[in-house]
Amino acid sequence: MPSTLRSAAVASTLDRLLAAEERQDVAAAFAAAGVDVTADYPVELSPAELAERAKDIIMAVSPEAGQLLHLFARSIGARTVVEFGASFGISALYLASAVRDNGGGRVITTEFQADKARRARENFAAAGLDDIIELREGDALETLRTLPDTVDLLHLDGWPTLRLPVLDLVRPRLRPGAIVVVDDIDLDVGLNIREEFLAHVDDPANGFLSMRIPVHQGVQLCLNLG
Ligand SMILES: C[S@@+](CC[C@H](N)C(=O)[O-])C[C@H]1O[C@@H](n2cnc3c(N)ncnc32)[C@H](O)[C@@H]1O
């Protein structure tokens, strides 16, 4: 059976975006935007201001994390996927390819920053996956308030400070056996953000089984026990 991920439209779109990401110097780009990434999470900036300053920085999942997302989504037969943090849409392309091959469905992703949302939509169209991906522009804490009854997979890849609030928002929709995949869990942005998230998903009272996968800057996989 042919895989959508390997189709010419998806593969060429991903190759182009991943090559652009590879050419980027993220630390230098943040510095040029006036964001000190060596400090704790830049608390002086609101999430929206940080998104505005980072509007030209791709910040995508690594190709390995993208492939992992795709495999997870294929393995659990995901038809309804929610993503926090679209940026240029790279991870959404991996997820939507899986959803298409699972028989179709929807990837709902969300992006704060208007230029990024426009570029992501262009990339979804170029890959021929715009019929699967719905991009909701605005703050995820607002745009993800309305969701389908059940969600199979949640990808948390927006600002780390908002991981737990977004998880809380989507949690009632996660079906038993749904998975939550967190990108860049190793990124230490200070303020105990990483520790609080891990304490939450590792506490048996919260109903997840969770482990870190050593891919790129760490991928946390959390299984919803129901
Ligand atoms: C790491 S990037 C996402 C990368 C993307 N998943 C990919 O692999 O291509 C994080 C994105 O989340 C967006 N973001 C941050 N906070 C947000 C919020 N509250 N609502 C919507 N988007 C947000 C940022 O603007 C940024 O583009």
The ligand as a Gaussian input file, in Angstrom:
#p B3LYP/6-31G(d) Opt

LIG

0 1
 C        7.923000      24.878000      18.123000
 S        6.857000      25.773000      17.094000
 C        5.831000      24.522000      16.392000
 C        6.516000      23.696000      15.337000
 C        5.592000      22.795000      14.563000
 N        4.885000      21.878000      15.416000
 C        6.341000      22.024000      13.504000
 O        6.861000      20.947000      13.798000
 O        6.429000      22.527000      12.381000
 C        5.771000      26.488000      18.281000
 C        4.694000      27.356000      17.647000
 O        3.647000      27.519000      18.612000
 C        3.055000      28.788000      18.407000
 N        2.335000      29.132000      19.636000
 C        2.866000      29.428000      20.826000
 N        1.914000      29.666000      21.724000
 C        0.727000      29.537000      21.081000
 C       -0.637000      29.658000      21.472000
 N       -0.978000      29.996000      22.710000
 N       -1.580000      29.412000      20.560000
 C       -1.256000      29.073000      19.301000
 N        0.015000      28.941000      18.866000
 C        0.997000      29.176000      19.743000
 C        4.244000      29.688000      18.113000
 O        3.869000      30.865000      17.442000
 C        5.146000      28.770000      17.284000
 O        4.975000      28.980000      15.909000

